[in-house]
């Protein structure tokens, strides 16, 4: 990811975003470093697990803009990681 640092823009009321972001960044770097989608897929699966922690947040508050931004980032990350897993499976099947 490039551009704005999401950590600077989101203030999680329970600190969950910050904890998960550290894990997500490590996995994202590993995904980006892998040469093929099949090689990226295992880290993408782990990324899905970490993103789901954010999506399953019991403290989600629809009226809190930080929560809404966190949820939006998590949904985009989930879509991206899911796509990588699907392409990786297609590559592996060849």
C-alpha positions as a Markdown table, in Angstrom:
| # | Residue | x | y | z |
|---|---|---|---|---|
| 1 | Unk | 0.0 | 0.0 | 0.0 |
| 2 | Unk | 1.1 | 3.5 | -0.7 |
| 3 | Unk | -0.1 | 6.9 | 0.2 |
| 4 | Unk | -1.6 | 7.8 | 3.5 |
| 5 | Unk | -0.6 | 5.7 | 6.5 |
| 6 | Unk | -3.9 | 4.3 | 7.8 |
| 7 | Unk | -2.4 | 4.1 | 11.3 |
| 8 | Unk | -2.0 | 7.8 | 11.4 |
| 9 | Unk | -5.7 | 8.4 | 10.3 |
| 10 | Unk | -7.5 | 5.8 | 12.5 |
| 11 | Unk | -7.8 | 6.1 | 16.2 |
| 12 | Unk | -9.3 | 2.8 | 17.4 |
| 13 | Unk | -11.1 | 3.3 | 20.7 |
| 14 | Unk | -10.0 | -0.2 | 21.9 |
| 15 | Unk | -6.6 | -0.3 | 20.2 |
| 16 | Unk | -7.5 | -3.3 | 18.1 |
| 17 | Unk | -6.7 | -1.6 | 14.8 |
| 18 | Unk | -3.2 | -0.8 | 15.9 |
| 19 | Unk | -2.5 | -4.4 | 17.1 |
| 20 | Unk | -3.9 | -5.9 | 13.9 |
| 21 | Unk | -2.2 | -3.4 | 11.6 |
| 22 | Unk | 1.2 | -4.6 | 12.8 |
| 23 | Unk | 0.4 | -8.2 | 11.9 |
| 24 | Unk | -1.3 | -7.2 | 8.6 |
| 25 | Unk | 1.8 | -5.2 | 7.5 |
| 26 | Unk | 4.1 | -8.1 | 8.1 |
| 27 | Unk | 1.8 | -10.4 | 6.0 |
| 28 | Unk | 1.4 | -7.7 | 3.3 |
| 29 | Unk | 5.2 | -7.4 | 2.9 |
| 30 | Unk | 5.5 | -11.2 | 2.6 |
| 31 | Unk | 2.7 | -11.3 | 0.0 |
| 32 | Unk | 4.3 | -8.5 | -2.0 |
| 33 | Unk | 7.7 | -10.3 | -1.8 |
| 34 | Unk | 6.4 | -13.6 | -3.1 |
| 35 | Unk | 7.0 | -14.1 | -6.9 |
| 36 | Unk | 3.7 | -15.8 | -7.8 |
| 37 | Unk | 0.1 | -15.9 | -6.7 |
| 38 | Unk | 0.6 | -19.5 | -5.6 |
| 39 | Unk | 3.5 | -18.4 | -3.4 |
| 40 | Unk | 1.5 | -15.5 | -2.1 |
| 41 | Unk | -1.6 | -17.6 | -1.2 |
| 42 | Unk | -0.5 | -19.0 | 2.2 |
| 43 | Unk | 0.3 | -15.5 | 3.5 |
| 44 | Unk | -3.0 | -14.2 | 2.0 |
| 45 | Unk | -4.9 | -16.9 | 4.0 |
| 46 | Unk | -3.2 | -15.7 | 7.2 |
| 47 | Unk | -4.0 | -12.1 | 6.2 |
| 48 | Unk | -7.7 | -13.1 | 5.9 |
| 49 | Unk | -7.6 | -14.4 | 9.4 |
| 50 | Unk | -6.1 | -11.2 | 10.8 |
| 51 | Unk | -8.5 | -9.0 | 8.9 |
| 52 | Unk | -11.4 | -11.0 | 10.1 |
| 53 | Unk | -10.4 | -10.1 | 13.7 |
| 54 | Unk | -11.1 | -6.4 | 12.7 |
| 55 | Unk | -14.3 | -7.3 | 10.9 |
| 56 | Unk | -15.5 | -9.3 | 13.9 |
| 57 | Unk | -14.8 | -6.5 | 16.4 |
| 58 | Unk | -17.5 | -6.6 | 19.1 |
| 59 | Unk | -16.9 | -2.9 | 19.8 |
| 60 | Unk | -17.7 | -1.7 | 16.3 |
| 61 | Unk | -19.7 | 1.6 | 16.5 |
| 62 | Unk | -21.5 | 2.6 | 13.3 |
| 63 | Unk | -21.5 | 6.2 | 14.5 |
| 64 | Unk | -17.7 | 6.4 | 15.0 |
| 65 | Unk | -15.9 | 7.5 | 11.9 |
| 66 | Unk | -12.7 | 5.6 | 13.0 |
| 67 | Unk | -14.7 | 2.4 | 13.2 |
| 68 | Unk | -16.2 | 2.9 | 9.7 |
| 69 | Unk | -12.8 | 3.6 | 8.2 |
| 70 | Unk | -11.3 | 0.6 | 9.9 |
| 71 | Unk | -14.1 | -1.6 | 8.6 |
| 72 | Unk | -13.6 | -0.2 | 5.1 |
| 73 | Unk | -9.9 | -0.9 | 5.1 |
| 74 | Unk | -10.5 | -4.4 | 6.5 |
| 75 | Unk | -13.1 | -5.1 | 3.8 |
| 76 | Unk | -10.7 | -4.0 | 1.0 |
| 77 | Unk | -7.9 | -6.1 | 2.5 |
| 78 | Unk | -10.2 | -9.1 | 2.7 |
| 79 | Unk | -11.3 | -8.7 | -0.9 |
| 80 | Unk | -7.6 | -8.4 | -2.1 |
| 81 | Unk | -6.4 | -11.4 | 0.0 |
| 82 | Unk | -9.4 | -13.5 | -1.2 |
| 83 | Unk | -8.5 | -12.7 | -4.8 |
| 84 | Unk | -4.9 | -13.7 | -4.3 |
| 85 | Unk | -6.0 | -17.0 | -2.8 |
| 86 | Unk | -8.3 | -17.7 | -5.8 |
| 87 | Unk | -5.6 | -16.8 | -8.3 |
| 88 | Unk | -3.1 | -18.9 | -6.3 |
| 89 | Unk | -5.4 | -21.9 | -6.5 |
| 90 | Unk | -5.8 | -21.4 | -10.3 |
| 91 | Unk | -2.0 | -21.2 | -10.7 |
| 92 | Unk | -1.4 | -24.3 | -8.6 |
| 93 | Unk | -4.0 | -26.3 | -10.6 |
| 94 | Unk | -2.1 | -25.7 | -13.9 |
